[in-house]
Amino acid sequence: MNTNTNYQNLKDSYLFARVSEKVKALKEKEADKKIISLGIGDVTLPLPKTVVSAMQTAVSEMGHANTFRGYGDYEGYDFLRQEISSYYTAKNVDIAANEIFVNDGAKSDLGNILDLFSADNTVLIPDPVYPVYVDTNIMAGRKIIYMDGNCENGFLPLPCENIKADIIYLCSPNNPTGAVYNNEQLSLWVDYAIKNDAVILFDSAYEAFINDKSLPSSIYQIKGAKECAIEFCSLSKTAGFTGVRCGYTVVPHELRRGGQQINEMWYRRQSTKFNGVPYIIQRGAEAVFSDEGLLEIKENISYYMENARIITDTLTKLDIWFTGGDNSPYIWLKCPNGMSSWDFFDYLLLQAGIVGTPGSGFGKSGEGFFRLTAFGNREDVILAMRRFNDFDSQGNC
């Protein structure tokens, strides 16, 4: 019996596991020290009241024979898929309900979608990048080509005609950098994918945080994208579902490769390997897209974006280079005085009690950079920025 030796090519530990270990060690050493987390992107506000009410009603239904639900549809209940379809309609995008597949979070499908593609395919991944894109392809043994994000391109790398790729990962608004592709930039990627018969895996988990209406919040707002792109979205940050788990993947009927319709392949995969998202959770997700739900999540997102403004105002005052924070809950900053990513992490943690995420954990192009998130509570964000400002003013950065 042989194991999958590709796992030997993975890094020893997951980025956020290493961060947690360092924080835990400090808490054990200095139990009274207040640690403020602006690192791992978990939400702090509770679920919207409309969502909670819908889930409570669904729980009650499950306790009565005439409203009990057993196995659901593999692709998700129609009531939720229709709501998501209407959500796209509001973006002037025509997505049919049977092009939508409900999942337990974008992370799962971003990895599972690879079941549809040959291990011989070459994968093009931006660097720095969300680690799941890289690790799932290393596990499968695929060849990975990296495209560097940097200050010069605003951490938004564009296609290179000299590079041939079969699978392309794009994330906009980007995790970790907070940068957002505009229409022209995404059009270049769509044109590249069509020319090279490639497939774009487009992660739009943070689309609801885009304030600038001139920026695309779906790749399907770009002409031709339905012929080359699969879109992944999550309610984790949009509606606080990090502890509830629900998202959706859009696979257009127009997308065909190797003589097969990718939509049909994905349904076949899901019906074999996935039993669907619980009815109770899907009723909560349905409530997200109601008028009341959309209003409530807008309020929560505004709260987080105000946190982002407080952070970016501090960085601007200190003349520290950054991107993100205006159309994204992530702020990507250049470490002061040429410090390495992990040195700056240790400095902030030990001296100021602030937890961020080292940029090098997202790839080699992230070295020398650092990610802060806006998902903390307001008091903690204000205190963190006060500490940040005080330490900088003392010349310690």
N, C-alpha and C positions, 0 to 999 in steps of 0.2 A: 504494500500500500504506500502510495506517494502523496505527499502534501503539495499544496500550491507554493512552489518555491519563490513566486513573485513577492510573497509577503516578506521575504528576507530583504527585499529592496526598499521597504518602507522605513521611515525614520523611527527611532526607538520609541518615541512617545508622541502622542497627539499634542499639538501646540497648546491648547487650552488646559490639558492635563498638567503640563509643566508649569503653566502660570498658577494653577490651583495649588500645586505642591509648594511653590515658593510662598504663596500667601498663607497657606496652612502653617508652614514652618515659622513665619513671623508671628502669627497669632499665638502659637505655642510658646514662643520666646518672650513676647510682649503682649500679654493677654489684655491689658488695659488700653492698648493703643487703638484708636478708632481708624479702621481701614475703610477707605472710600473706593468703591469699585466703578471704574469707568472703562473696564476692560471687556469682559465677555458680554456680548450683545443680548442679554436677557432683559425683558421688560420689567417694570416695577409697578405700573398702574394695573388695577384689577380689570377683569373682563367687563365689557360694556353691559349695563343693566339689561338691555334688550336681549343680549345673547344669553345671559344667565336665566332670564325669564323663559326664553324659548327652550333651553335645555331642561329646566325644571318641569315644564309642561311635557316634554318628551319622556322624561323619567317617569312621570305619572302615567303616561300612555303605556309604557312598558309593563305596568303593573295590572293591566286589565286585558282580558282575553280578546276583546273585540278591537283593541287598538295596539296589541302587541306586535312587534316586528321581529322577524328572525333574520335569516340571511338576506342581505340587501344586494343591489346590483353591484357587480364588480367595478363598474366605472363610476358609481355614485348614483344617488337618488335623483330622479328627474327634477324634483322641486328645487334642488340646489343648483343643478347644472343649468336650468333655465334662468335662475337669478344671475349666475355668473355670465351667461350669454348676454343678458340685458346690461350687465356692467360693462361689457365690451361695446355694446351698442352705444352707450353713452360716450365712448371714446371714438365713435365713428368707425368702429371695426365690426365687421360681420363675422361672428364666430357662432356656429351652430352648437346646440347642446350636445350632440353626439360627437363633437370634436373635443369635448372637455372630459377629463378624467380626474375624479376627486381622489386625493391621496392623504397620507398621514404626515405631510410636510414635504417641502421641496427637496430637502436633503435626500430623502429616500429615492425619489424618482430621478434625481440627478445622477445617482449611481445606478439605479435599476435600468434606466433607459439604455445603458450600454449593452444589455442583453440582445438588443436588436442589431448590433453592429459587429462586424468581424474583428477579431483581435489583431488582424493584419493592418487595420486602419491606422493612419497617422493622425495624432491629436494635436491641435494647436491651442495652447493655453496661455493667457496673459500672466505676467509675473510683475508684481505680487498678485496673489490670488487666494481665494477661499480654498483651504486645503483639501476639501472633499473632491474637487475636480481632479486634482493630481493623484491623490491616494487611490481612488477607485480605478483609475486607469493603470496605475502601477500594479495593483492587484490583478488586473487582467493581462498584464504583460504587453501593453501597447507602447508603441514608440511615441514619445512626447516631444514636441517642439515648443519652446517658450518664446513669447514675444514680450520684449521688455517695456514696462511702463516706467516713466521717469518724469522729472520736472519739466523737461523740454516738451514732451508730448502731453503734459497734463495728466499722466497716468491713464491715457486713453490710446493705446497702441492701435494702429491702422494696418490694413492688409499690405503685404509685400508680395509683389508679383513673382518673385523668385522662390517663394515658399509654397509648396503644394501640401495641402492638408485635407483630410477627409471629414474630420469632426472638429468643430470650433466652439470653444466655450466663451461666451460673453456674459458679463454681469453689469447691469446698468439700472439704477444707481449701483456703483461698484462697492463690493465688500472685498477688501478693507478700505479702499481709498476715498470713497464717497464721490468720486468723479462720475459724470453723467454724459453719455454720448448724445450728440445732437442728431438731427435728421440727416444731414449730409454725411456725417461719419458712419451712421448705421447703414445708409444707402451704399456706401463703399463696401461694407461687409456683405450685404445682401448680394451685390453684384459679383463679388469675389466668390461667394458660395455657389451661386448659379453657374458661373463660368467654370468652376472646378468640380461641379457635381458633389459639393460638400454639404454637410448638415450643420446648421448653427444650433447649439443648445443655449438658449437665451434665458438667463436667470433674472427675473424681474421681481424678486421677493420684496424689494423696497420701492416699488413703483408708486405707492400711495404717498410717499414722502416728497415727491417732486412738486415744488411750488411754481416753477416756471412753466407755464402752459405751452410755451413754444418747444419744449423738450418732449420727445416721445416717451410715453409710459408703457408702450407695448411695441415689440418689434413688428407687429402686424400693421402698425401705422405706416410702415415703409412698403412701398410698392414692390411686389415680387416676393415678399417674405414668406407667404404661405407655401411657396414652392420649395423653400429651403430651411425653414426654421421650426423648432419646437420650443414652446415657451413654458417656463416653470414659475409658478407664483405660490406664495405662502401667506397664511393669515397670522403667522407667528408674531411678526412685528406690526403688521397692519392693524390687527385686532386683539393683540395680546394672547395669542393662542400657543405660546411656547410650552405651556403645561397641558394643553388640550390636544394639540396636533391635528392640523387640517390644512390642506392646500389644494392646488389643482395644477394639472398639466394640460396644455392645449396642443393637440396634434392635428393639423389641418388635413382635410381629405386630399388636397392638391399635392401634398408631399409624398413623392414616390422615389424609391431608389432600388436598383437591382430588379426592376420589374415588379416590385411589390409596393402596395400601399402601406405606408408606415402606420397609419391609424389602425388598420386591421391587424397588423403585427403587434402593436401595443395592446390592443384589446385581448388578443390571444395570449400574450404574456401575462397580463394582469389576471385574466380569468383562470390561469393555471397557478400563479404564484401569489396571488393577493386576494384576500377575502373581503376587502372593502373597509371603509371607515365606518365606525359605529353610527347607528341611526341618531342617537342622542347628540353626538358631535356635529353631524350634518345639519340637524335642526338649528343648532347654535350658529353654524356657519351661514345658514340661510338667513338668519336674523341680521347678520353683519351687513347684508346687501339690501336690507329694508331701508326706508327713508330714515327711520329713527336710528337704525344701526349705523348708517353712513354718517349721520350727524354726530353720533357719539364717538366713533373712531376718529373723525376729523378733529374733535376736541382733544382726544388723547394724543394724536399726532402733533397737534399744535403745541401741546405741553412739552413734548420731547424736542420739537424744533426750537422752542424758546430756550431749552437747555443748551442746544447746539449753538444758539446765538451767544449765550453767556460764555461758552467755551471759546468760540472764534473771536469774540471781542477781546478776550484776555490775550489770545495768541497774537492778534493784530497789534495790541498795545505793546507787547513785548517784542514785536518785529520778528516773530517766528514764522517761517514759511509753512503754509498748509493748503490743503485742498479739501473739498467736502464741507458739510455743515449747513449748506444753503438749500440743497435739494436732496439731502441724505442725512440720516442720523449718525453717520460716521465722520470723524475728523481725522485726517491723515497729515501728520506734521513731521517736519524735519528735525531730528534730534539736535539740540543746541550744542554749540562748540565742538562739532564733529564727533560726538559720542556715538558709540555703537548702540544698536537697538536694545540689546540685553543689558548693557551698562546703564542706559537711561532708565530701563525698567527697574533695575535694582535701586538706582538712585531715588527715583520717585517713590518706590515702595518703602524703602528703609528710612529715607529722610523726611518724606512728606506724607506717607501713608496713603498714597494714591496708586491704584492699580490700573494700568493700561495694557496694551498688547504690543509686544515687540514686532516691528515691521518685518524683521528677518524671518519670523515664523511663517510668513506668507510667501516666502521665496527670496532668492538672492537679490532681486531688485528692490526688496523691501529693507535691506540692510541700511541702517542710518536713519530709518523712519520709524514712526510710532503711531498707533491707532488709539483714539479715544472715542467712546460712544456717548450718546446723549440720553441713554435709557435709565439713568439714575433718577432719584427723587431730587426735587429742586433744591432743598436745603443742602444736600450732599454736594451737588454740582457747584453751588455758590461757595461752599467751604473749600472744596477742592481747588477752585480757581483762585481763591484767596491764598491758599497755601502755595499754589503754583507761582503766583505773582510775588509772594514774599520771598520765596527761595531764589527766584530769578533776580529780584532787586538786591539781594545780598551778594550777588556775583557767583553763586554756587553752580549755576548752570553753564 
